[in-house]
């Protein structure tokens, strides 16, 4: 599996694996702006999905986002913004990111 180095790598992974996260299909993808994706879930609801590698990169209006899909939630985003659901790929075991371990350690996080 390709290591994750950036948010664009997470977007690429999401395009290939969104159904594994419970989404039905992509309604819209934005290369710029928020959210990154408008998605249909399995109940045909439209959800606004933002992609981040680390949640400390989240600098958007919380009302523009329903879900953040990230590699690692390093700031406890859903505690800061309770209306946002966070899907942390690292906890789901979907991604192996040995190249990011040093980044986490540098920020004082346990890997």
C-alpha positions as CSV (number, residue, x, y, z in Angstrom):
1,X,0.0,0.0,0.0
2,X,1.3,3.5,-0.9
3,X,2.4,5.4,2.2
4,X,0.4,8.6,3.1
5,X,2.5,11.7,2.9
6,X,-0.1,14.4,2.5
7,X,-3.8,15.2,2.3
8,X,-3.8,14.5,-1.4
9,X,-2.7,11.0,-0.7
10,X,-5.7,10.6,1.7
11,X,-8.0,11.9,-1.0
12,X,-6.6,9.4,-3.4
13,X,-7.2,6.6,-0.9
14,X,-10.7,7.9,-0.2
15,X,-11.6,7.7,-3.9
16,X,-10.7,4.0,-3.9
17,X,-12.2,3.1,-0.5
18,X,-15.1,5.3,0.4
19,X,-17.6,2.4,0.3
20,X,-15.6,0.7,3.0
21,X,-16.4,3.7,5.3
22,X,-20.1,3.3,4.7
23,X,-20.7,5.8,1.9
24,X,-22.8,4.8,-1.1
25,X,-21.4,7.1,-3.8
26,X,-19.7,10.4,-4.5
27,X,-22.1,13.2,-5.4
28,X,-19.5,15.9,-5.9
29,X,-15.7,16.3,-5.4
30,X,-14.1,19.7,-5.0
31,X,-10.3,20.3,-5.6
32,X,-10.7,23.5,-3.8
33,X,-13.2,24.8,-1.3
34,X,-15.1,23.1,1.5
35,X,-16.2,20.4,1.8
36,X,-13.9,18.2,-0.2
37,X,-16.8,15.8,-1.0
38,X,-20.6,15.7,-1.0
39,X,-21.4,12.0,-0.4
40,X,-24.5,9.8,-0.3
41,X,-24.6,7.5,2.7
42,X,-26.4,4.2,2.6
43,X,-29.6,6.0,3.7
44,X,-29.3,8.4,0.7
45,X,-28.6,11.3,2.9
46,X,-26.1,13.9,1.6
47,X,-23.1,14.3,3.9
48,X,-20.4,17.0,3.6
49,X,-17.0,15.2,4.0
50,X,-13.7,17.0,4.5
51,X,-10.4,15.1,4.1
52,X,-7.4,15.9,6.3
53,X,-4.2,14.0,7.0
54,X,-4.1,15.3,10.6
55,X,-7.0,17.1,12.3
56,X,-4.8,20.0,13.4
57,X,-4.9,21.0,9.7
58,X,-8.7,21.5,9.9
59,X,-9.3,25.3,9.5
60,X,-12.8,25.4,8.1
61,X,-16.2,26.6,9.3
62,X,-17.6,23.6,11.2
63,X,-21.1,24.2,9.8
64,X,-19.7,23.4,6.3
65,X,-18.7,19.9,7.4
66,X,-20.5,16.8,8.7
67,X,-17.6,14.3,8.7
68,X,-13.8,14.6,8.7
69,X,-12.0,11.6,7.4
70,X,-8.4,11.8,8.6
71,X,-5.4,9.6,9.1
72,X,-4.9,10.7,12.7
73,X,-7.1,12.8,14.9
74,X,-4.3,14.5,16.8
75,X,-6.4,17.3,18.4
76,X,-9.6,15.5,19.4
77,X,-11.6,17.4,16.8
78,X,-15.0,16.1,17.7
79,X,-14.5,17.4,21.3
80,X,-13.7,20.8,19.9
81,X,-16.6,20.7,17.3
82,X,-19.2,18.2,18.7
83,X,-21.3,18.5,15.5
84,X,-18.5,16.9,13.4
85,X,-18.0,13.1,13.2
86,X,-14.4,12.1,12.9
87,X,-13.4,8.9,11.0
88,X,-9.8,8.2,12.0
89,X,-8.4,5.7,9.4
90,X,-5.4,4.8,11.6
91,X,-7.8,3.3,14.2
92,X,-9.6,1.4,11.6
93,X,-6.4,-0.3,10.5
94,X,-6.8,0.7,6.9
95,X,-3.6,2.5,6.4
96,X,0.0,1.8,7.3
97,X,2.0,5.0,7.6
98,X,5.5,4.2,8.9
99,X,6.8,7.4,7.3
100,X,4.5,9.5,9.4
101,X,5.5,8.0,12.7
102,X,8.3,10.5,13.1
103,X,5.9,13.3,12.4
104,X,3.6,12.1,15.2
105,X,6.5,11.7,17.6
106,X,7.7,15.2,16.8
107,X,4.3,16.5,17.9
108,X,4.5,14.4,21.1
109,X,1.9,11.9,20.1
110,X,2.1,8.2,20.8
111,X,2.0,6.0,17.7
